[in-house]
């Protein structure tokens, strides 16, 4: 079986609640928007039982162009990473 589609996820969540697929979709969208806002303003957003989104500053470093072998400078930048909760790791693995 392949990955669940967005529609399949909404259907599965709607079956386990009293909410409609449309309400579940709106709820999921609100959670995502809240997560983006919190990570941008506070640096992290925790999803209990799953993990957390964390904003990390990546330092400048030297890299290599794989086509030419030439050394290049990679500038510093900010990235977002997802750290999986211990409970989620144990449940899956």
C-alpha positions as semicolon CSV with decimal commas, in nm:
position;residue;x (nm);y (nm);z (nm)
1;X;0,000;0,000;0,000
2;X;0,128;0,347;-0,090
3;X;0,132;0,673;0,102
4;X;-0,197;0,815;0,225
5;X;-0,331;1,103;0,020
6;X;-0,458;1,421;0,182
7;X;-0,816;1,309;0,110
8;X;-0,753;0,968;0,273
9;X;-0,605;1,135;0,582
10;X;-0,905;1,368;0,612
11;X;-1,146;1,072;0,572
12;X;-0,965;0,864;0,835
13;X;-0,967;1,152;1,085
14;X;-1,333;1,233;1,013
15;X;-1,431;0,869;1,080
16;X;-1,281;0,882;1,428
17;X;-1,449;1,211;1,524
18;X;-1,780;1,392;1,494
19;X;-1,621;1,642;1,253
20;X;-1,675;1,647;0,877
21;X;-1,391;1,614;0,624
22;X;-1,425;1,988;0,554
23;X;-1,397;2,074;0,926
24;X;-1,095;1,844;0,964
25;X;-0,931;2,013;0,661
26;X;-0,989;2,360;0,809
27;X;-0,854;2,243;1,146
28;X;-0,539;2,095;0,988
29;X;-0,483;2,419;0,794
30;X;-0,515;2,623;1,117
31;X;-0,265;2,397;1,295
32;X;-0,017;2,433;1,006
33;X;-0,053;2,813;0,999
34;X;-0,011;2,831;1,378
35;X;0,303;2,615;1,352
36;X;0,453;2,843;1,084
37;X;0,379;3,155;1,289
38;X;0,521;3,009;1,612
39;X;0,841;2,882;1,448
40;X;0,894;3,220;1,282
41;X;0,838;3,417;1,605
42;X;0,961;3,182;1,881
43;X;1,196;2,942;1,704
44;X;0,999;2,622;1,768
45;X;0,653;2,459;1,765
46;X;0,577;2,137;1,954
47;X;0,331;1,875;1,828
48;X;0,284;1,659;2,140
49;X;0,353;1,292;2,070
50;X;0,504;1,362;1,724
51;X;0,792;1,606;1,766
52;X;0,871;1,969;1,707
53;X;0,956;2,210;1,428
54;X;1,274;2,402;1,512
55;X;1,432;2,704;1,341
56;X;1,812;2,659;1,323
57;X;2,084;2,898;1,207
58;X;2,327;2,709;0,981
59;X;2,685;2,846;0,977
60;X;2,870;2,937;0,657
61;X;3,089;2,655;0,528
62;X;3,303;2,544;0,238
63;X;3,155;2,301;-0,012
64;X;3,252;2,145;-0,343
65;X;3,090;2,172;-0,683
66;X;3,041;1,803;-0,777
67;X;3,059;1,876;-1,150
68;X;3,393;2,059;-1,149
69;X;3,546;1,969;-0,812
70;X;3,589;2,343;-0,747
71;X;3,567;2,460;-0,383
72;X;3,283;2,704;-0,319
73;X;3,171;2,907;-0,019
74;X;2,821;2,823;0,108
75;X;2,671;3,123;0,293
76;X;2,510;3,104;0,638
77;X;2,132;3,063;0,639
78;X;1,836;2,977;0,861
79;X;1,657;2,643;0,808
80;X;1,358;2,465;0,962
81;X;1,400;2,108;1,086
82;X;1,160;1,855;1,238
83;X;1,283;1,672;1,547
84;X;1,091;1,349;1,602
85;X;0,971;1,285;1,958
86;X;1,107;0,984;2,145
87;X;0,754;0,841;2,182
88;X;0,703;0,859;1,804
89;X;1,035;0,685;1,736
90;X;0,950;0,406;1,980
91;X;0,600;0,361;1,836
92;X;0,728;0,335;1,477
93;X;1,055;0,151;1,532
